[in-house]
Amino acid sequence: MRDLCRYRLSMKANLHLTIKSPGICLILFALALINGCDSSGSVRTLPPTETYRVDAVLVNDLNADPIAGDTSRVAVLTKRNDSLFFTATVTFGNDTLRIRENTFAFDSVYSFDFGPSSLVETGAYTLGMVDSSRFGDTLIVFIPDTFSVDAYTPDSLIPNTNGQEMQLSWTASANSDGYIIAVVLEDSAYTGYGYSQYVTSQTTSATIPPDAFRLPPDTAGVAQLDTGWYNIYVYGFSGRPDSLMSWPMLPVRIPSTLSDNVDEGVLTGRIGSVTVTRRVRTHVVSQ
C-alpha cells in the first residue's frame, strides 16, 4: 500500500501539473492516504476487455556528457491489451514525449531529452498517459535530489593492488527510496557492462567487494582480476526503475528489476527514477 500510495495520485487526464514544493508533495500524499488511494478521479470510458500498462523511468545523470554537461532523460513504454501501441499522448510535467526518437536505444518508447545542463529538480512530477477518448490517467513520479560521493578508500591517488574491497560513503539524497553502488572500467561505461548492487538499507555507506574488479568466473570457477581505471558511482532511486528501460541511460545497468508499483485494475506498470552521482575513480593494478 505504501508504494502504491506514494507513486500514484489519479487526476483528470487533461491535467499536467508540475509539483516542485516539498510542502505540496506532503499535502498530496496525505490526500492520497485519506482517500485510500482511490482512483475515482480518473476519466475512464473504455470497454471492460481493455487493459493498459506503463513502464517509465527518468534518469538524472551528472556524468552524461563531460563536454556538454549533465542531462536528464525520460523514457516511457506503453501497452494496450499486452501489445505495444504508439498513438498515446504521453506527458511528463508540461512536456509531451515523442515516440521513436532516433537518439534513444529503443525505437518503441516515448522519450524526452532535457538537453545538456538541464537536470530535473528534485520533487514530484506528473506522468500522464491518454489514449484518445478511451482512457486517461495521471501518475506521480518522485525525483531524487542530487548528491555526491564524499569519501572512498583507497582513493584515486592510491592504487588498489589486486582489486581489494573498498570503503565508500556518500551524502544523503532527498526523495531516494534506496541506493545502488555501480562500478565499471571507464572505457566500458554506458555499454551495459559493469558491477552493481543494491545497498540493503538507507545507510549512506557501503563496501565494494573484490568481485567488482574481476571478470566473470571461468569454467573452473575462477574470477580473474581485470586491471585498469574504474569509475565508481552511487545511484539514488525512487519507485521501481526498470533495468531494461534504464540501461541505455546509465553508466552501469541496475542489478535487477524490482516489482511493479502501479496497480489500478485496468492500468498496471512500473515507474521510477534514478539520480547518479558524479563519478570517482580508482586504479586497479596487479601486485
Disulfide bonds with the S-S distance in Angstrom:
Cys5-Cys37 2.34
